[in-house]
Amino acid sequence: MKKGRKETLTIALLAALIVVTAFNTIQIASLSSTTSGIPLSYESSAVGIADTLNIIPRGTPDIYGKELGVSYDDVSAASPQKADETIRKLGLLDVNTELAGADLQRYVGITSQLSCEYCCGAESIIFPDGSAACGCAHSYAMRGLAKYLITEHGSMTDDAILEELGKWKTLFFPEQITAKARVLQSRGIELNYVNMASNKYRGITSDGGMVGGC
């Protein structure tokens, strides 16, 4: 009789243990699925949207970086003085370079695709004749680099030059361009510097913040 009671008690304890174990397993699984389902926004990420999308240029430009003594890393909100110095250096290329003939035609074709929508609002950084349409320092820098690449590295294609200008515009306006990149990405549009920085998708979004004085 006593033996039967012991067996019954043992079975009851085992059953209780199984129930408790099953309950704990379900709770752990539920907690895990809940935490893994929390959407992590770009803004809450420690690295931020720019680094998450990998659109901020880094290092020294291969073709002209050493020639001009400039690096993409020179333009940063963490070093505003260095950023302004670099923008000024590129801007002087605009002031000191005159174009004519085929070079001028290329220049107009390339730079007319860029605007200063995040600073002064100019629809293009040049007028149709190639003269400056915007007095912002960023625009001087982009025009100057365009002139330099056309005259000193004429074998570069128009798209390659525009892509390079787009890299610098991304550095000048990191918050706006990264916000635009996020919208482009959400719509399945390729993320390249022409799509992100030129007038091709201008107005698709707007945001704030720039690096370097206007």
C-alpha positions as CSV (number, residue, x, y, z in Angstrom):
1,M,0.0,0.0,0.0
2,K,2.8,2.3,0.9
3,K,4.6,1.4,-2.3
4,G,1.6,2.4,-4.3
5,R,1.4,5.8,-2.6
6,K,5.1,6.4,-3.3
7,E,4.7,5.6,-7.0
8,T,1.6,7.9,-7.2
9,L,3.5,10.7,-5.5
10,T,6.5,10.3,-7.8
11,I,4.3,10.4,-10.9
12,A,2.6,13.5,-9.7
13,L,5.9,15.3,-9.0
14,L,7.2,14.3,-12.5
15,A,4.0,15.6,-14.1
16,A,4.3,18.9,-12.2
17,L,7.9,19.2,-13.3
18,I,7.0,18.7,-16.9
19,V,4.3,21.4,-16.7
20,V,6.6,23.9,-15.1
21,T,9.3,23.2,-17.6
22,A,6.9,23.6,-20.5
23,F,5.6,26.9,-19.1
24,N,9.1,28.3,-18.7
25,T,10.0,27.3,-22.3
26,I,6.9,29.0,-23.7
27,Q,7.7,32.2,-21.7
28,I,11.3,32.3,-22.9
29,A,10.2,31.8,-26.5
30,S,7.6,34.5,-26.2
31,L,10.1,37.0,-24.7
32,S,12.7,36.2,-27.4
33,S,10.2,36.8,-30.2
34,T,9.1,40.0,-28.7
35,T,12.5,41.6,-28.4
36,S,13.6,40.4,-31.9
37,G,10.5,42.0,-33.3
38,I,11.3,45.5,-32.1
39,P,12.0,47.8,-35.1
40,L,15.3,49.6,-34.8
41,S,15.2,52.9,-36.5
42,Y,18.2,54.5,-38.2
43,E,18.0,57.4,-35.8
44,S,18.3,55.2,-32.7
45,S,21.3,53.4,-34.1
46,A,24.6,54.4,-32.5
47,V,26.3,54.7,-35.9
48,G,23.4,56.6,-37.5
49,I,21.8,56.4,-40.9
50,A,24.8,57.7,-42.8
51,D,27.1,54.9,-41.7
52,T,24.3,52.3,-41.8
53,L,23.8,53.0,-45.5
54,N,27.5,53.5,-46.2
55,I,27.1,56.6,-48.3
56,I,29.6,59.0,-46.6
57,P,32.8,59.0,-48.7
58,R,36.0,58.2,-46.8
59,G,39.7,58.5,-47.4
60,T,41.5,60.3,-50.2
61,P,40.1,60.6,-53.7
62,D,42.1,58.3,-56.0
63,I,42.5,60.5,-59.0
64,Y,43.0,64.0,-57.6
65,G,43.3,63.7,-53.9
66,K,47.0,63.9,-53.5
67,E,47.3,66.4,-56.4
68,L,45.1,68.9,-54.6
69,G,45.9,67.8,-51.1
70,V,42.3,67.1,-50.1
71,S,40.6,64.2,-48.4
72,Y,36.9,63.3,-48.0
73,D,37.7,63.1,-44.3
74,D,38.6,66.8,-44.3
75,V,34.9,67.7,-44.4
76,S,33.4,66.8,-41.1
77,A,31.1,68.5,-38.5
78,A,33.7,67.5,-35.9
79,S,36.3,69.8,-37.6
80,P,34.5,72.9,-39.0
81,Q,37.7,74.8,-39.5
82,K,39.3,72.1,-41.6
83,A,36.0,71.7,-43.5
84,D,36.0,75.4,-44.4
85,E,39.6,75.3,-45.4
86,T,39.0,72.4,-47.8
87,I,35.9,74.0,-49.2
88,R,37.8,77.2,-49.8
89,K,40.7,75.3,-51.5
90,L,38.3,73.8,-54.0
91,G,36.4,77.0,-54.4
92,L,39.6,78.8,-55.6
93,L,39.7,76.4,-58.5
94,D,36.5,78.0,-59.7
95,V,37.7,81.5,-59.3
96,N,41.0,80.9,-61.0
97,T,39.9,78.7,-63.9
98,E,38.4,80.0,-67.1
99,L,36.8,77.5,-69.6
100,A,36.0,77.8,-73.3
101,G,34.9,75.7,-76.2
102,A,34.3,72.0,-75.6
103,D,35.5,72.2,-72.0
104,L,32.9,74.9,-71.3
105,Q,30.2,72.8,-72.9
106,R,31.1,69.8,-70.8
107,Y,31.2,72.0,-67.7
108,V,27.7,73.3,-68.4
109,G,26.3,69.9,-69.1
110,I,27.7,68.5,-65.8
111,T,27.2,71.2,-63.3
112,S,23.7,72.2,-64.5
113,Q,22.6,68.9,-63.0
114,L,23.5,70.2,-59.5
115,S,21.5,72.6,-57.4
116,C,21.9,74.4,-54.0
117,E,18.5,73.3,-52.7
118,Y,19.7,72.8,-49.2
119,C,21.4,76.2,-48.7
120,C,20.3,79.2,-50.9
121,G,17.7,77.3,-52.9
122,A,19.3,77.9,-56.3
123,E,17.9,75.5,-59.0
124,S,21.3,75.2,-60.5
125,I,24.8,76.2,-59.3
126,I,25.4,77.7,-62.8
127,F,23.5,79.8,-65.3
128,P,23.0,78.3,-68.9
129,D,26.1,80.2,-70.0
130,G,28.3,78.6,-67.4
131,S,28.6,81.6,-65.1
132,A,28.0,81.1,-61.3
133,A,24.4,81.1,-60.3
134,C,25.0,80.6,-56.6
135,G,27.4,82.4,-54.3
136,C,27.5,79.7,-51.6
137,A,30.9,78.3,-50.7
138,H,29.7,74.8,-51.3
139,S,28.8,75.6,-54.9
140,Y,32.2,77.3,-55.5
141,A,33.8,74.1,-54.4
142,M,31.8,71.9,-56.7
143,R,32.2,74.2,-59.6
144,G,36.0,74.4,-58.9
145,L,36.4,70.6,-58.8
146,A,34.4,70.2,-62.0
147,K,36.7,72.7,-63.8
148,Y,39.8,71.0,-62.4
149,L,38.7,67.5,-63.5
150,I,37.7,68.6,-66.9
151,T,41.0,70.4,-67.6
152,E,43.4,68.1,-65.8
153,H,41.7,64.8,-66.1
154,G,39.7,65.2,-69.4
155,S,39.5,61.4,-69.9
156,M,37.0,61.1,-67.1
157,T,33.5,60.7,-68.3
158,D,30.8,63.3,-67.5
159,D,29.0,60.8,-65.3
160,A,32.2,60.1,-63.4
161,I,32.8,63.8,-62.8
162,L,29.2,64.3,-61.7
163,E,29.5,61.3,-59.4
164,E,32.6,62.8,-57.8
165,L,30.8,66.2,-57.3
166,G,28.0,64.2,-55.7
167,K,30.4,62.8,-53.2
168,W,31.4,66.2,-52.0
169,K,27.8,67.4,-51.9
170,T,27.1,64.4,-49.7
171,L,29.9,65.6,-47.4
172,F,28.6,69.2,-47.4
173,F,25.0,68.2,-46.7
174,P,25.2,64.8,-44.9
175,E,21.9,64.9,-43.1
176,Q,19.8,65.9,-46.1
177,I,21.5,63.4,-48.4
178,T,21.2,60.5,-46.0
179,A,17.5,61.3,-45.5
180,K,17.1,61.4,-49.3
181,A,19.0,58.1,-49.6
182,R,16.7,56.5,-47.1
183,V,13.7,57.5,-49.2
184,L,15.4,56.4,-52.4
185,Q,16.2,53.0,-50.8
186,S,12.6,52.6,-49.6
187,R,11.4,53.1,-53.2
188,G,13.9,50.6,-54.7
189,I,16.0,53.3,-56.4
190,E,19.8,52.6,-56.7
191,L,21.9,54.5,-54.2
192,N,24.6,56.2,-56.1
193,Y,25.9,59.8,-55.9
194,V,24.2,60.9,-59.0
195,N,20.8,59.8,-57.8
196,M,21.4,61.1,-54.3
197,A,23.0,64.4,-55.0
198,S,22.0,65.6,-58.4
199,N,18.7,67.2,-59.5
200,K,17.5,63.8,-60.8
201,Y,15.4,63.1,-57.7
202,R,15.3,66.6,-56.3
203,G,12.4,67.3,-53.9
204,I,11.8,63.7,-53.0
205,T,12.5,64.7,-49.4
206,S,13.9,67.5,-47.3
207,D,15.8,67.7,-44.0
208,G,18.3,70.0,-42.2
209,G,22.0,70.4,-41.4
210,M,25.1,71.1,-43.4
211,V,28.8,71.1,-42.9
212,G,30.8,74.2,-43.8
213,G,29.7,77.8,-44.0
214,C,27.3,78.8,-46.7
